[in-house]
Amino acid sequence: MLVLAIITLVAGCANRPRAIRQYKAPPAPPAYPAAQPVSLNPTLRASARQLLLTSLSAKDPIIRVHALEGLQETLGLEASTQILACLSDPAPVVRFAACIAAGQLQLAQAMPTFLKLADDPDASVRIGARFALHKLGDTHLSQELGQTSRDPVKGTRGNTALVLGLLGEPSADKILVPMLRDPDYTIRIQAAEALWRLHDERGLQPLISSTVSRYADDQMIALLALAAPKDSRAEQNFRGALTSDYDQVSLVAARCLGMLGSDEGYGVALKGARSADPGQRYLAALAFGAIARPDAQNTLRNLLGDADPDVRIAAATAILQLKPLKVA
């Protein structure tokens, strides 16, 4: 889940709990079984696909965004029709997410819609439309991202940093480096993440520093940002966070290691899936998706029927991300 990752993580830690400093060797992460070559269950996958599709009609726009992002990440072009329909959603946050998804998939048939959304009443939707147009080769509005990076509205600046990182244009550093001095901490971290995505090491140190922040939500955001370009230099940071004093941080670290191709956080995810806290179950499902072990299917089947809609969407996305185990 990309577009609302920061919103979701911060919402889950709204009270900004202070992390407890450790002065002893951290314990080993939970043990976990070796991966088993389980066949992917087509019925379970069909159920996961259907849940994502039906969730696009949820009343809550954030649920619709998460379903949209899950479809982009798993079905891709196969979900083009549904993604394009979301471009006309009444909620700006959904239109923005749809622009990002359609731009990432380079859905050229949406070019007229992107041109229309470039004048949308919502600033973030306008940013998303410029991103999508740029991805399709139309850059005549892209220079305006320099202006939105200085917008007085924090969310506008943040979404500008997000799309600049996703565009993959190294020249975006001219906009992003000044954003490292933004008065808002969240914007500084988003700018650092965007630079790191562009393989610009000026974004690395702010992220590393935030992994040892006093606040758990800062750590979670920084860990995910470090993992985004799948650069193995951050691997030790993820491994160390597996035994964080905060279970949410450990679950994010497990997901990050999965993004690097390691299942070292599988035991952490198993523990999180049994938590009474829906936020932890949600993060566990995301971790299983990144780790992609097919023997997580039974656990994810349970989460697919969870009482919390976000957990169900995360589980559905994870089920569709699982891969057959390669047998040597």
C-alpha positions in Angstrom: 0.0 0.0 0.0 1.8 3.0 -1.2 -0.1 6.3 -1.3 -1.6 6.1 2.2 1.2 4.2 3.9 2.2 7.2 6.0 -1.4 8.1 6.9 -2.1 4.5 7.9 1.0 4.2 10.0 0.7 7.5 11.7 -3.0 6.9 12.4 -2.1 3.6 14.1 0.3 5.4 16.4 -1.6 8.7 16.9 -0.3 9.2 20.5 3.3 9.0 19.3 4.5 6.6 22.0 8.1 7.1 23.1 10.2 4.2 22.3 12.0 2.6 25.3 15.8 2.8 25.0 17.5 -0.6 25.4 20.8 -1.0 27.2 21.1 -4.8 26.9 21.5 -7.1 23.9 18.2 -7.4 22.2 16.5 -10.8 22.2 16.4 -13.0 19.1 13.4 -12.5 16.9 10.7 -15.2 17.1 11.6 -18.6 15.6 9.8 -19.7 12.5 9.4 -22.9 10.5 11.3 -23.4 7.2 9.3 -22.6 4.1 7.1 -25.4 2.7 6.4 -25.9 -1.0 2.7 -25.5 -0.7 0.7 -25.2 -3.9 -1.2 -21.9 -4.4 -4.9 -22.3 -3.8 -6.9 -21.0 -6.8 -10.1 -20.8 -4.8 -8.4 -18.7 -2.1 -6.9 -16.5 -4.7 -10.3 -16.0 -6.4 -11.8 -15.0 -3.1 -9.0 -12.5 -2.5 -9.5 -11.0 -5.9 -13.3 -10.7 -5.4 -12.8 -9.0 -2.1 -10.6 -6.4 -3.6 -13.0 -5.7 -6.4 -16.1 -5.4 -4.1 -14.1 -3.2 -1.7 -14.0 -0.5 -4.4 -17.6 0.1 -3.5 -17.0 0.6 0.2 -18.5 3.7 1.9 -15.2 4.6 3.4 -12.9 6.3 0.8 -9.8 5.1 2.6 -11.0 1.5 2.2 -11.5 2.2 -1.5 -8.0 3.6 -1.8 -6.5 0.5 -0.1 -8.5 -1.8 -2.4 -7.4 0.2 -5.5 -3.7 0.0 -4.4 -4.1 -3.7 -3.8 -5.4 -4.2 -7.3 -2.6 -2.2 -8.8 0.0 -4.1 -6.9 -1.4 -7.6 -7.7 -3.6 -7.6 -10.8 -2.0 -4.6 -12.6 -3.2 -4.2 -16.1 -5.9 -6.8 -15.5 -7.6 -4.3 -13.2 -7.4 -1.4 -15.7 -11.2 -1.0 -16.0 -11.7 -0.7 -12.3 -8.7 1.6 -11.8 -9.9 3.9 -14.6 -13.4 4.0 -13.0 -11.8 5.3 -9.8 -10.6 8.4 -11.6 -14.1 9.8 -11.3 -14.7 8.8 -7.7 -16.3 11.6 -5.6 -13.6 11.5 -3.0 -10.4 13.4 -3.9 -8.2 10.9 -2.1 -9.5 8.1 -4.3 -9.0 10.2 -7.5 -5.4 10.9 -6.4 -4.7 7.3 -5.8 -6.3 6.3 -9.1 -4.0 8.8 -10.9 -1.0 7.3 -9.3 -2.1 3.7 -10.1 -3.1 4.6 -13.7 0.2 6.5 -14.2 2.3 3.7 -12.8 0.5 1.3 -15.2 0.8 3.8 -18.0 -2.8 3.5 -19.0 -2.7 5.7 -22.1 -6.5 5.5 -22.7 -6.9 7.7 -19.6 -4.9 10.6 -21.2 -8.0 12.8 -21.8 -9.1 12.2 -18.2 -5.7 13.1 -16.8 -5.8 16.4 -18.8 -9.2 17.1 -17.3 -8.0 16.2 -13.7 -5.1 18.6 -14.2 -7.7 21.3 -13.4 -9.4 19.4 -10.6 -10.6 21.5 -7.6 -8.3 19.4 -5.3 -4.6 20.2 -5.3 -3.5 16.6 -4.7 -5.6 15.3 -7.6 -3.9 18.0 -9.8 -0.5 16.7 -8.6 -1.6 13.1 -9.4 -2.7 14.0 -12.8 0.6 15.7 -13.6 2.4 12.6 -12.4 0.3 10.4 -14.7 0.7 12.7 -17.7 4.5 12.7 -17.1 4.6 8.9 -17.0 2.8 8.9 -20.4 5.4 11.3 -21.9 3.4 14.6 -21.6 5.6 16.8 -19.4 4.2 20.2 -20.3 2.7 20.6 -16.7 5.5 18.8 -14.8 7.4 22.0 -14.0 4.5 23.1 -11.8 5.6 20.5 -9.2 8.2 23.0 -8.2 5.5 25.4 -7.1 3.4 22.8 -5.3 6.5 21.7 -3.3 6.3 25.1 -1.6 2.5 25.1 -1.1 1.4 26.3 2.3 -0.8 23.1 2.7 1.3 20.3 4.1 -0.5 17.5 2.3 0.1 19.2 -1.1 3.9 19.4 -0.4 3.9 15.8 0.8 2.2 14.4 -2.3 4.5 16.5 -4.4 7.5 14.7 -2.8 5.8 11.4 -3.2 5.2 11.7 -7.0 8.7 13.1 -7.6 10.2 10.0 -6.0 7.9 7.8 -8.2 8.7 9.6 -11.4 12.3 8.3 -11.3 13.8 11.5 -12.7 17.1 12.3 -11.0 16.7 16.0 -11.9 13.9 16.1 -9.3 16.7 16.7 -6.7 16.5 20.4 -7.5 13.1 20.4 -5.9 13.6 17.7 -3.3 16.8 18.8 -1.7 15.3 22.1 -0.5 12.4 20.1 0.9 14.8 18.4 3.3 14.6 21.8 5.1 10.8 21.9 5.3 9.5 23.1 8.7 7.4 20.0 8.9 9.1 16.7 10.0 6.8 14.5 7.9 7.6 16.5 4.7 11.3 16.3 5.4 11.1 12.5 5.6 8.9 12.2 2.5 11.5 14.3 0.6 14.3 12.1 2.0 12.4 9.0 0.9 11.9 10.4 -2.6 15.6 11.1 -2.9 16.5 7.7 -1.7 14.1 6.2 -4.3 16.1 8.1 -6.9 19.3 6.5 -5.5 20.4 9.9 -4.2 22.3 9.4 -0.9 21.3 12.8 0.4 18.1 11.1 1.4 19.8 8.3 3.3 21.0 9.9 6.5 17.7 11.5 7.5 16.0 8.1 7.1 18.7 6.3 9.1 18.4 8.9 11.9 14.7 8.5 12.0 15.0 4.7 12.6 16.2 5.5 16.1 13.7 8.2 16.8 12.1 8.4 20.2 8.7 7.8 18.5 7.5 4.5 17.1 5.6 6.0 14.2 8.7 7.9 13.0 10.6 4.6 13.0 8.0 2.8 11.0 7.8 5.5 8.3 11.6 5.6 8.1 12.0 1.9 7.8 9.4 1.6 4.9 11.1 4.6 3.2 14.5 2.8 3.5 13.1 -0.4 2.0 11.3 1.3 -1.0 14.3 1.1 -3.4 15.1 -2.4 -2.2 18.7 -1.4 -1.4 20.4 -4.1 0.7 22.5 -1.5 2.6 19.7 -0.9 5.0 19.3 -4.6 5.8 20.9 -4.4 9.2 18.5 -1.7 10.2 15.6 -3.9 9.4 17.1 -6.9 11.1 17.7 -4.9 14.3 14.1 -3.6 14.3 12.7 -7.1 14.3 13.1 -7.0 18.1 11.8 -3.5 18.7 10.0 -2.7 22.0 7.0 -1.9 19.8 5.3 -4.7 17.9 4.2 -2.4 15.1 7.8 -1.5 14.4 8.9 -5.2 14.4 6.1 -6.0 11.9 7.1 -3.2 9.6 10.7 -4.4 9.8 9.5 -7.9 8.9 7.8 -6.5 5.8 10.9 -4.5 4.9 13.1 -7.7 5.0 10.5 -9.4 2.9 10.9 -6.6 0.3 14.6 -7.5 0.2 13.8 -11.2 -0.4 14.3 -12.4 3.2 11.8 -14.3 5.3 13.6 -13.6 8.6 10.5 -11.7 9.8 8.1 -14.6 9.2 7.9 -15.5 12.9 7.2 -11.8 13.7 4.4 -11.9 11.2 2.9 -15.1 12.6 2.8 -13.5 16.0 1.2 -10.3 14.7 -1.5 -12.3 12.9 -2.7 -13.6 16.3 -2.8 -10.2 17.9 -6.0 -8.8 19.4 -5.0 -5.4 17.8 -6.3 -5.0 14.3 -3.5 -2.6 13.5 -1.0 -5.4 14.2 -3.0 -7.9 12.1 -3.0 -5.4 9.3 0.7 -5.0 9.4 1.2 -8.7 9.7 -0.8 -9.3 6.5 1.3 -6.7 4.7 4.5 -8.5 5.9 3.2 -11.9 4.7 2.6 -10.3 1.2 6.1 -8.9 1.1 7.7 -12.2 2.3 5.5 -14.1 -0.3 5.8 -17.6 1.2 3.0 -19.8 0.0 2.7 -21.6 3.3 1.2 -18.4 4.7 -2.1 -19.2 3.0 -3.8 -20.7 6.0 -3.0 -17.7 8.2 -4.0 -15.3 5.5 -7.3 -17.3 4.9 -8.2 -16.5 8.5 -7.3 -12.8 8.1 -9.4 -12.7 4.9 -12.4 -13.1 7.1 -11.2 -10.6 9.8 -13.8 -8.2 11.3 -11.6 -5.3 10.3 -12.0 -4.2 6.6 -8.4 -3.0 6.3 -7.1 -6.3 7.6 -9.2 -8.1 5.0 -7.9 -5.9 2.2 -4.3 -6.4 3.3 -4.8 -10.2 3.5 -6.4 -10.3 0.0 -3.5 -8.3 -1.4 -1.0 -10.6 0.3 -2.7 -13.8 -0.9 -2.3 -12.5 -4.5 1.3 -11.6 -3.8 2.3 -15.1 -2.7 4.7 -17.0 -5.0 5.4 -20.7 -5.5 8.4 -21.9 -3.5 11.4 -22.5 -5.7 12.7 -26.0 -5.0 16.4 -26.5 -5.6 
